[in-house]
Amino acid sequence: MSDFVNKLYKNQALFYKVFLFVLTSVLIVYLLPKGGKFKYDIPKGKPWQYENLYAPFDFAILKTDEEVSAERQDITKSHIPYYNFDTKKPEKVNEDALNEVKNVFADTTLNVYETIIDDFVTKTVNDIYEFGLLQESERLDPDQSVYLLKGNEASEVAYRRILKQSQIRSFLNEEIANAGFSSFKIELLEVFFNSVEPNVTFNNQLTQKELESKLNNISYTRGIIEQGSRIIAKGEVVEGNKYNVLRSLKAEYESQVWSKSNYNWIIVGYSTLVALALLMLLLFMRKYRTAIFENNVKVTFIFFNIIFMVMLTTLAVNFNIDYVYVVPLCILPLTLKAFFDARLGLFTHVITVLLLGFIVPNSYEYMFLQIIAGIVTILTVSELYKRANLFISVGQITLVYIIAYFAFTVIQEGNIDDMKPEVFLTFLLGGLATLFVQPLIYVYEKIFGMVSDMSLLELSDTNSKLLKELAEKAPGTFHHSLNVANLAEAAANEINANAMLARVGALYHDIGKMYNPTYFTENQTTSVNSHDELSPRESAQIIIEHVIKGIEIAKKNNLPDRVIDFIRTHHGTSTVYYFYMKEKEANENTSSEDFRYPGPIPFSKETAILMMCDSVEAASKSLKEPTSVLIDNFVEKIINKQMEEGQFLNSNITFKEIQMVKKILKRKLKNIYHLRIEYPE
């Protein structure tokens, strides 16, 4: 039992990866659409390369989007609007008008003409409200038919038959003139204007309800293809009706309800393909990125990003397929490049795009565009912490999307007339959404405890609290760290290592010297040497302790592990040679192990660069009268000794790169000491 527990404990990292692999596969398969996958690509405008295709079942031919849109427009254009007709209004207006006659006309006039005037007013009111009076808000075609609702009855009339309020004056003038009442025109107009009110109103609710009912009843199919009918023969060009029939077959095939047995087999197929893709990613990391593969937090981070992108794309497809390119998929390679490297970022991006091909329509077009965009992202964004670089890269990504979409449209349609301008807007929105990568990286740093180049830029600020404290307590060490940082940055740039990481590591590598600054020569301002009162063994212990103290200070100040690695490794397993030899003079049996740094030795190019730069810069202070030849020999001697001790065996740095670092250090030291050619007097 204990053996099993021990074995389980030893392999817990592997078991976790298996669990993460299975969990990620299950989540992605859950997010994928579960319909059958049509086994043919439909190459619009190109010859059919497969065998003769016959209908496997009866299915309806789908109308094109253009046909459906045209049908909707026809229905909307021919739809008859509804207007409410208030039947009580004419009676009230007539009563009010007759009362107005008594108020407006003089008694002398009424004594003679009252009956005639009343008859005229009643007749005119009836004429006005024969088809109603409308306070017009929007003008329709005069010959347009409308429905007048009188209670529960609707009658169809021409829109021009309804009197508009803007026409009432001319209508009354004509009626008064025809009746021979021109002498009473002013009084009659006053009567009508004081009493006449609109009684017809537009019924928007009923009009829209009827319109929606008609639009909802639109048939999206036309005609039936019977089982066994030949759809297309090999070599026929896929266009026109042939293309629509193939498109209809694909839609029917992918949307049909599957039996439980079919559904289970589809799940098995998806699970196999998803697991295969994720397995390729794991194998890539195991073979080429061993350090990342062995770090479960980093593997979790990579798998989380894949799930995140699949989930975003699924949401976009379910919401509206037109927004699929708004999903900023290029955030994935950008993020992974910021935390790891370009090759892993691109490889993960390609795997993710392959998985997304199951979700989106026109999968080949989608995958081509996204892979090209991912490559452009990796090639263009060299330093993510520089905002200008990110904006330029986003512009280039958007441009690549547009160019590729243009090319696909020309290939498929044979012209540019069917190009959709709104697609360009989605590319632009997707490009702008890519700018969200900077706050997202900050969130990832806090959640997963990793460090990006943007955080390194902040740490490189010499006004930070920790570096200011170093400058106050150990000014000589601070000056030494600045010199080493400049040398390390130049060397890292020369061999294409992470220059920003090398610089930051160099700035913080000696912070442990703040504990006992006067025990280090660069901080000794007087001729008194603190080591004179100590034994060589005690002195060596203080010197070695600055590594341990530095790690403690770094952790207390929440420095990232990638920076602490420089503190831990900058002396590797080298010996405090001066005090070792001093002790050996007194005691021949002294062991060098008592004077050795605890290590580990450098395990990256950047930490190896720091070890070289630190040793060379510190030792260069002992040069009395430096010459070009002296500096060359001096650099060669120090770095060759480190190589002989095996300090660079784990750092993945080549002999050629070490030679390049030597060359940079020689040149930089010569510049520091202002060596000039000696001219004869």
C-alpha positions in Angstrom: 0.0 0.0 0.0 2.8 2.4 1.0 4.6 1.6 -2.4 1.4 2.6 -4.2 1.1 5.8 -2.2 4.8 6.6 -2.9 4.4 5.9 -6.6 1.3 8.1 -6.7 3.1 10.9 -4.9 6.1 10.7 -7.3 3.8 10.8 -10.4 1.3 13.4 -9.1 2.5 15.9 -11.8 1.8 13.4 -14.5 -1.6 12.5 -13.1 -2.5 16.2 -13.0 -1.6 16.6 -16.6 -3.7 13.6 -17.5 -6.6 15.0 -15.5 -6.1 18.5 -17.2 -6.0 16.8 -20.6 -9.2 14.9 -20.1 -11.0 17.9 -18.5 -10.0 20.2 -21.4 -11.1 17.6 -24.0 -14.5 17.2 -22.3 -15.1 20.9 -22.1 -14.2 21.5 -25.7 -16.3 18.6 -27.0 -19.2 19.9 -24.9 -18.9 23.3 -26.6 -18.7 21.9 -30.1 -21.9 21.6 -32.2 -23.2 18.0 -32.0 -24.7 17.6 -35.5 -23.2 15.4 -38.2 -20.4 17.0 -40.3 -21.0 17.2 -44.0 -18.2 15.3 -45.6 -17.9 17.4 -48.8 -16.5 20.9 -49.2 -18.7 23.0 -51.5 -16.2 24.8 -53.9 -18.4 27.6 -55.3 -17.5 28.5 -58.9 -15.2 25.4 -59.2 -15.7 22.0 -60.7 -17.1 19.2 -58.4 -14.1 17.0 -57.8 -15.9 14.2 -56.0 -17.9 11.3 -57.4 -21.5 11.8 -58.7 -23.6 12.9 -55.8 -27.2 11.5 -55.3 -29.7 12.7 -52.7 -29.4 10.4 -49.6 -32.9 11.4 -48.4 -35.7 13.8 -49.3 -34.9 17.5 -48.6 -36.2 20.9 -49.4 -34.2 23.5 -51.5 -33.4 26.5 -49.4 -33.9 30.0 -50.8 -30.9 32.2 -51.0 -30.5 35.1 -48.5 -31.1 37.4 -51.5 -34.4 35.7 -52.4 -35.6 35.8 -48.8 -34.6 39.5 -48.5 -36.3 40.4 -51.7 -39.5 38.6 -50.6 -39.4 40.4 -47.2 -39.1 43.8 -49.0 -42.0 43.0 -51.3 -44.2 42.0 -48.4 -43.2 45.2 -46.5 -43.8 47.4 -49.5 -47.3 45.9 -50.3 -48.5 45.6 -46.8 -51.7 47.6 -46.1 -51.6 49.7 -42.9 -54.5 50.0 -40.5 -56.1 53.3 -39.3 -58.7 53.7 -36.5 -61.9 55.6 -37.5 -63.6 57.3 -34.5 -67.4 57.0 -35.4 -68.5 59.2 -32.5 -66.4 62.2 -33.5 -68.6 63.3 -36.5 -71.8 63.6 -34.3 -70.0 65.6 -31.7 -68.3 67.9 -34.2 -71.7 68.5 -35.9 -73.3 69.4 -32.6 -70.3 71.7 -31.7 -70.5 73.3 -35.2 -74.2 74.1 -34.9 -73.5 75.7 -31.5 -70.7 77.8 -33.0 -73.1 79.0 -35.7 -75.2 80.7 -33.0 -72.1 82.2 -31.4 -70.4 83.4 -34.6 -73.3 84.7 -36.7 -75.3 87.9 -35.9 -78.9 87.5 -34.8 -80.1 89.5 -37.8 -78.4 87.0 -40.1 -79.7 84.0 -38.3 -83.3 85.3 -38.4 -83.2 85.0 -42.1 -80.6 82.2 -43.0 -80.3 80.0 -39.9 -82.0 76.9 -41.4 -80.0 77.2 -44.6 -76.7 77.7 -42.8 -77.4 74.8 -40.4 -78.1 72.5 -43.3 -74.9 73.6 -45.0 -72.8 73.0 -41.9 -74.3 69.5 -41.3 -73.8 68.5 -44.9 -70.2 69.8 -44.9 -69.4 68.0 -41.6 -70.8 64.7 -43.2 -68.6 65.3 -46.3 -65.5 65.9 -44.1 -66.0 62.7 -42.1 -67.2 60.5 -45.0 -63.8 58.7 -45.0 -62.5 60.6 -41.9 -60.1 63.4 -41.2 -56.4 62.5 -40.6 -53.7 64.6 -38.9 -51.1 63.4 -41.3 -47.7 62.4 -39.8 -46.1 60.5 -42.8 -47.2 60.7 -46.4 -48.2 57.6 -48.3 -48.7 57.0 -52.0 -52.1 58.6 -52.8 -53.2 55.3 -54.5 -52.0 53.2 -51.5 -54.8 51.3 -50.0 -55.4 51.4 -46.2 -57.8 49.7 -43.8 -60.3 51.9 -41.9 -61.3 50.2 -38.6 -64.8 51.2 -37.6 -65.4 49.1 -34.4 -64.8 45.5 -35.5 -65.3 46.1 -39.1 -62.5 47.1 -41.5 -63.0 48.6 -45.0 -60.4 49.1 -47.6 -60.1 52.6 -49.1 -57.6 54.6 -51.1 -55.3 56.8 -48.9 -56.3 59.8 -51.0 -60.0 59.5 -50.0 -59.1 60.3 -46.4 -59.1 64.1 -45.9 -55.9 65.4 -44.4 -55.8 68.3 -41.9 -53.4 70.2 -44.2 -56.2 70.0 -46.9 -59.1 71.2 -44.7 -58.9 74.9 -45.6 -58.9 74.4 -49.4 -61.7 71.9 -49.0 -63.9 74.3 -47.0 -63.1 77.2 -49.4 -64.4 75.1 -52.3 -67.5 73.9 -50.4 -68.4 77.5 -49.4 -67.9 78.8 -52.9 -70.0 76.0 -54.5 -72.8 76.6 -52.1 -72.9 80.3 -52.8 -72.0 81.3 -49.2 -69.0 83.4 -50.1 -70.5 86.4 -48.3 -70.4 84.3 -45.1 -67.0 82.8 -45.7 -65.2 84.3 -42.7 -67.9 83.3 -40.3 -68.2 79.8 -41.7 -64.5 79.2 -41.6 -64.4 80.3 -38.0 -67.3 77.9 -37.2 -65.5 74.9 -38.8 -62.0 75.7 -37.4 -63.4 76.0 -33.9 -65.2 72.6 -34.1 -63.6 70.2 -36.6 -61.1 67.7 -35.1 -59.3 64.7 -36.7 -61.0 61.3 -36.1 -58.6 59.0 -38.0 -55.4 57.7 -36.3 -52.7 55.3 -37.4 -52.9 51.9 -35.7 -49.2 51.0 -35.4 -49.7 48.0 -33.2 -52.1 46.2 -35.5 -50.2 47.2 -38.6 -46.9 45.8 -37.2 -48.6 42.6 -35.9 -50.1 41.9 -39.3 -46.7 42.6 -41.0 -44.8 40.3 -38.6 -47.4 37.6 -39.2 -46.9 37.8 -42.9 -43.1 37.9 -42.6 -43.1 34.9 -40.2 -45.1 32.9 -42.8 -42.4 33.4 -45.4 -41.3 30.0 -46.7 -37.5 29.6 -46.7 -37.7 26.7 -49.1 -38.7 26.2 -52.7 -39.1 22.8 -54.2 -38.1 19.3 -53.0 -35.2 17.0 -54.0 -36.3 13.4 -53.8 -34.2 10.6 -52.5 -32.0 9.0 -55.2 -32.1 12.1 -57.5 -28.7 13.1 -58.9 -27.6 16.4 -57.4 -24.4 17.0 -59.3 -22.0 15.0 -61.5 -18.3 14.9 -61.2 -16.7 17.8 -63.2 -19.8 20.0 -63.1 -19.2 23.6 -62.0 -20.7 24.4 -58.6 -22.8 27.5 -59.3 -26.4 28.8 -59.5 -29.0 26.3 -58.6 -26.5 23.4 -58.2 -24.8 25.4 -55.4 -28.1 26.2 -53.7 -29.1 22.5 -53.8 -25.7 21.4 -52.3 -26.0 24.1 -49.6 -29.5 22.9 -48.8 -28.3 19.3 -48.5 -25.4 20.3 -46.2 -27.8 22.3 -43.9 -30.3 19.5 -43.8 -27.6 16.9 -43.1 -26.1 18.9 -40.2 -29.4 19.9 -38.6 -31.3 16.6 -38.7 -32.1 14.9 -35.4 -29.8 12.0 -34.8 -30.6 8.8 -33.0 -28.9 8.1 -29.6 -26.6 5.7 -31.3 -25.6 8.2 -34.0 -25.2 10.9 -31.4 -22.8 8.7 -29.3 -20.7 7.9 -32.3 -20.5 11.7 -33.2 -19.3 12.3 -29.6 -16.7 9.6 -29.9 -15.4 11.1 -33.2 -15.2 14.6 -31.8 -13.5 13.4 -28.6 -10.9 11.5 -30.6 -10.0 14.5 -32.8 -9.9 17.0 -29.9 -7.8 14.7 -27.8 -5.4 14.1 -30.8 -5.0 17.9 -31.2 -4.3 18.5 -27.5 -2.0 15.5 -27.4 0.1 17.0 -30.2 0.4 20.2 -28.1 1.5 18.3 -25.1 4.1 16.3 -27.1 5.4 19.5 -28.6 6.0 20.9 -25.1 7.5 17.7 -23.8 10.0 17.6 -26.7 10.9 21.2 -27.3 9.7 23.1 -24.2 10.6 20.7 -21.3 10.7 23.4 -18.6 7.1 24.5 -19.5 5.9 20.9 -19.8 7.2 20.2 -16.3 5.5 23.3 -14.8 1.8 22.4 -14.2 0.8 26.0 -13.7 2.1 26.9 -17.1 0.4 23.9 -18.8 -2.8 24.9 -17.1 -2.4 28.5 -18.3 -2.0 27.3 -21.9 -5.0 25.0 -21.8 -7.1 27.6 -20.1 -6.4 30.0 -22.9 -7.5 27.4 -25.5 -10.8 26.8 -23.7 -11.3 30.5 -23.3 -11.0 31.1 -27.1 -13.2 28.1 -28.0 -15.9 29.4 -25.5 -15.8 33.0 -27.0 -16.1 31.7 -30.5 -19.0 29.4 -29.6 -20.8 32.3 -28.0 -20.3 34.5 -31.1 -21.5 31.7 -33.4 -24.6 31.1 -31.3 -25.4 34.8 -31.0 -24.8 35.8 -34.6 -22.6 34.0 -37.1 -21.7 37.3 -38.7 -19.7 38.3 -35.6 -17.4 35.3 -35.6 -14.4 37.5 -36.7 -15.0 40.0 -33.9 -13.6 37.4 -31.5 -9.9 38.6 -31.1 -8.3 35.2 -31.6 -4.9 36.8 -32.1 -4.8 37.5 -28.4 -3.8 33.9 -27.9 -0.5 34.0 -29.7 0.2 37.5 -28.3 -0.4 36.3 -24.7 1.7 33.1 -25.1 4.5 35.0 -26.8 4.5 37.5 -23.9 4.9 34.8 -21.3 6.8 32.1 -23.2 8.1 32.4 -26.8 6.9 32.9 -30.4 7.1 29.2 -31.5 4.9 27.9 -28.7 2.5 30.8 -29.2 2.1 30.0 -32.9 1.9 26.2 -32.4 -0.9 26.6 -29.8 -2.7 29.1 -32.1 -2.7 26.6 -35.0 -4.0 23.8 -32.7 -6.8 26.1 -31.4 -7.8 27.2 -35.0 -8.0 23.5 -36.0 -10.4 22.9 -33.1 -12.5 26.0 -34.0 -12.9 24.6 -37.6 -15.5 22.3 -36.1 -17.6 25.2 -34.9 -17.6 27.8 -37.7 -19.1 27.6 -41.2 -16.7 27.9 -44.2 -14.1 26.3 -42.0 -11.3 26.3 -44.6 -11.7 30.1 -45.2 -11.9 30.7 -41.4 -8.8 28.6 -40.6 -6.8 30.1 -43.5 -7.5 33.7 -42.3 -6.9 33.0 -38.6 -3.6 31.1 -39.2 -2.3 33.8 -41.5 -3.3 36.4 -38.9 -1.6 34.4 -36.1 1.6 34.3 -38.2 1.5 38.0 -38.8 1.0 38.6 -35.0 4.0 36.5 -34.1 6.2 38.2 -36.8 5.2 41.8 -36.1 4.9 42.1 -32.3 8.5 42.0 -31.1 8.2 44.0 -27.9 4.6 44.0 -26.5 5.4 46.5 -23.7 5.9 49.2 -26.4 2.3 50.5 -27.1 3.2 51.7 -30.5 4.3 48.2 -31.6 0.9 46.8 -30.5 -1.1 49.4 -32.4 1.0 48.9 -35.6 0.6 45.1 -35.2 -3.2 45.4 -34.8 -3.3 47.5 -38.0 -1.4 44.9 -39.9 -3.5 42.0 -38.6 -6.7 43.9 -39.7 -5.2 44.6 -43.1 -4.3 40.9 -43.6 -7.9 39.9 -42.7 -9.3 42.3 -45.2 -6.9 41.3 -48.0 -7.5 37.6 -47.4 -11.3 38.1 -47.3 -11.1 40.1 -50.5 -9.2 37.3 -52.2 -11.6 34.6 -51.0 -14.6 36.6 -52.3 -13.1 37.1 -55.7 -12.3 33.3 -56.0 -15.8 32.3 -54.9 -17.9 34.9 -56.6 -15.8 35.8 -59.6 -16.4 39.5 -59.0 -16.5 42.1 -56.2 -20.2 43.0 -56.5 -21.2 40.5 -53.7 -18.6 41.7 -51.2 -20.2 42.6 -47.9 -18.8 45.9 -46.4 -20.1 45.0 -43.0 -17.6 42.1 -42.8 -14.8 44.7 -43.0 -16.3 46.3 -39.9 -16.2 43.0 -38.0 -12.5 42.7 -38.9 -11.9 46.2 -37.6 -13.8 45.4 -34.4 -11.8 42.2 -34.0 -8.5 44.2 -34.4 -9.6 46.7 -31.8 -10.6 44.0 -29.4 -7.0 42.6 -29.7 -5.8 45.7 -27.8 -7.5 44.1 -24.8 -4.4 41.9 -24.6 -2.5 44.3 -22.3 -5.1 44.4 -19.4 -5.7 40.6 -19.9 -1.9 39.9 -19.5 -2.0 41.9 -16.2 -4.9 39.8 -14.9 -3.1 36.6 -15.9 0.0 37.7 -14.1 -2.0 38.1 -10.9 -4.0 34.8 -11.3 -1.2 32.5 -12.5 1.8 34.3 -10.8 3.8 34.6 -14.1 5.7 37.6 -15.4 5.6 39.2 -18.8 7.9 41.8 -20.6 5.5 44.5 -19.4 6.1 43.6 -15.8 9.8 43.5 -16.5 9.7 47.0 -17.9 8.2 48.2 -14.6 10.8 46.3 -12.6 13.6 47.9 -14.6 12.7 51.3 -13.3 15.6 52.4 -11.0 13.2 54.6 -9.0 11.5 51.5 -7.7 11.4 51.1 -3.9 13.8 48.2 -3.7 16.5 49.6 -6.1 16.4 53.0 -4.3 17.0 51.2 -1.0 19.9 49.4 -2.7 21.3 52.7 -3.9 21.1 54.2 -0.4 22.5 51.2 1.6 25.0 49.9 -0.9 25.8 52.6 -3.5 28.8 50.7 -4.9 26.8 47.6 -5.4 24.0 49.6 -7.1 26.6 51.2 -9.5 28.0 47.7 -10.2 24.5 46.3 -10.9 23.8 49.1 -13.4 27.1 48.4 -15.2 26.3 44.6 -15.3 22.7 45.4 -16.5 24.1 47.4 -19.5 26.6 44.6 -20.3 24.0 41.9 -20.0 21.4 43.7 -22.1 24.0 44.2 -24.9 25.1 40.6 -24.8 21.5 39.3 -24.8 20.6 41.4 -27.8 23.7 40.0 -29.6 22.6 36.3 -29.2 18.8 37.0 -29.5 18.1 36.2 -25.8 15.5 38.1 -23.7 17.3 41.4 -23.2 14.7 42.9 -20.9 14.8 39.8 -18.7 18.6 39.9 -18.6 18.7 43.6 -17.7 16.1 43.2 -14.8 17.9 40.1 -13.5 21.2 42.0 -13.5 19.7 45.0 -11.6 18.4 42.8 -8.7 21.1 40.1 -8.6 23.1 41.6 -5.8 20.3 43.0 -3.5 21.4 40.6 -0.8 24.5 42.8 -0.2 22.2 45.3 1.5 22.6 43.3 4.7 26.3 43.7 5.1 27.3 46.3 2.5 30.8 47.2 3.9 31.9 43.6 3.6 32.0 44.0 -0.2 34.8 45.9 -1.7 32.7 48.1 -4.0 31.0 49.7 -0.9 34.2 50.2 1.2 34.8 54.0 1.3 37.8 53.9 3.7 41.0 52.0 3.8 39.7 49.8 6.7 38.7 46.4 5.5 35.9 44.7 7.5 37.3 41.3 6.7 40.6 42.0 8.5 38.8 41.2 11.8 37.3 37.9 10.5 38.8 34.5 9.6 38.8 33.5 6.0 36.0 31.0 6.7 33.8 33.6 8.3 34.5 36.1 5.5 33.6 33.5 2.9 30.3 32.7 4.7 29.3 36.4 4.6 30.1 36.6 0.9 28.2 33.4 0.1 25.2 34.5 2.3 24.4 37.5 0.0 22.8 35.0 -2.4 20.5 33.5 0.3 19.7 37.0 1.7 19.0 38.3 -1.8 16.4 35.5 -2.3 14.8 36.3 1.0 14.6 40.1 0.1 13.2 39.3 -3.3 10.5 37.0 -2.0 9.6 39.6 0.7 9.2 42.2 -2.0 7.2 39.8 -4.3 9.7 39.7 -7.1 8.8 37.2 -9.8 10.5 33.7 -9.8 12.1 34.5 -13.2 14.0 37.4 -11.5 14.8 35.4 -8.4 16.4 32.8 -10.6 19.1 35.3 -11.5 19.9 35.9 -7.8 20.0 32.2 -7.2 22.3 31.3 -10.1 24.6 34.3 -10.7 27.5 32.6 -8.9 26.5 29.1 -9.8 28.6 26.6 -7.8 31.8 28.6 -8.0 34.2 29.0 -5.2 35.0 32.2 -3.1 38.6 31.7 -4.4 40.4 34.5 -2.5 39.3 33.4 1.0 39.7 29.7 0.1 43.3 30.1 -0.8 43.9 32.3 2.3 42.4 29.6 4.5 44.4 26.9 2.6 47.7 28.7 3.5 46.8 28.2 7.2 45.2 24.7 6.8 46.4 22.5 4.0 43.4 20.1 4.5 40.8 22.8 3.9 37.9 21.6 1.7 36.8 23.8 -1.2 33.2 22.7 -0.6 33.1 25.0 2.5 33.9 27.9 0.3 31.5 27.1 -2.6 28.3 28.9 -3.5 25.2 26.7 -3.1 24.1 27.0 -6.7 22.3 26.0 -8.8 24.3 26.7 -12.0 22.6 28.9 -14.6 19.8 27.1 -16.5 18.9 29.7 -19.2 20.8 31.8 -21.7 19.9 34.9 -19.7 21.2 33.6 -16.4 24.4 32.4 -18.1 24.9 35.9 -19.6 24.5 37.4 -16.1 27.2 35.1 -14.6 29.7 36.1 -17.3 28.9 39.8 -17.1 28.9 39.9 -13.3 32.3 38.2 -13.0 33.9 40.2 -15.8 32.6 43.6 -14.5 33.6 42.9 -10.9 37.0 41.7 -11.7 37.7 44.5 -14.2 37.9 46.9 -11.2 41.3 45.3 -10.3 42.8 46.3 -13.6 45.4 49.0 -13.0 46.5 50.1 -16.5 44.1 48.4 -18.9 45.1 47.9 -22.5 43.2 46.3 -25.4 45.3 43.2 -25.2 45.0 43.0 -21.4 41.2 43.3 -21.5 40.9 40.6 -24.2 43.1 38.1 -22.2 41.3 39.1 -19.0 37.8 38.3 -20.5 38.9 35.1 -22.1 40.5 33.9 -18.8 37.4 34.5 -16.6 34.8 33.0 -19.0 37.0 30.0 -19.9 37.4 29.2 -16.3 33.6 29.2 -15.8 33.3 26.9 -18.8 35.9 24.5 -17.4 34.0 24.4 -14.1 30.9 23.3 -16.1 28.8 26.4 -15.1 27.0 26.6 -18.4 26.1 23.0 -18.9 22.4 23.5 -18.2 22.0 26.9 -19.8 21.3 25.9 -23.4 23.9 28.3 -24.6 26.2 27.3 -27.5 30.0 27.8 -27.9 29.3 30.2 -30.7 27.0 32.3 -28.5 29.6 32.4 -25.7 32.1 33.7 -28.2 29.7 36.4 -29.2 29.2 37.4 -25.6 32.9 37.5 -25.1 33.2 39.8 -28.1 30.6 42.2 -26.7 32.1 42.3 -23.2 35.6 43.1 -24.7 34.2 45.9 -26.8 32.1 47.3 -23.9 35.0 47.2 -21.4 37.2 49.0 -23.9 34.6 51.7 -24.2 34.2 52.0 -20.4 38.0 52.4 -20.0 38.2 54.9 -22.9 41.0 53.0 -24.6 42.5 55.0 -27.5 45.1 54.4 -30.1 48.4 55.8 -28.9 49.8 58.2 -31.5 53.6 58.9 -31.6 54.6 62.3 -30.3 
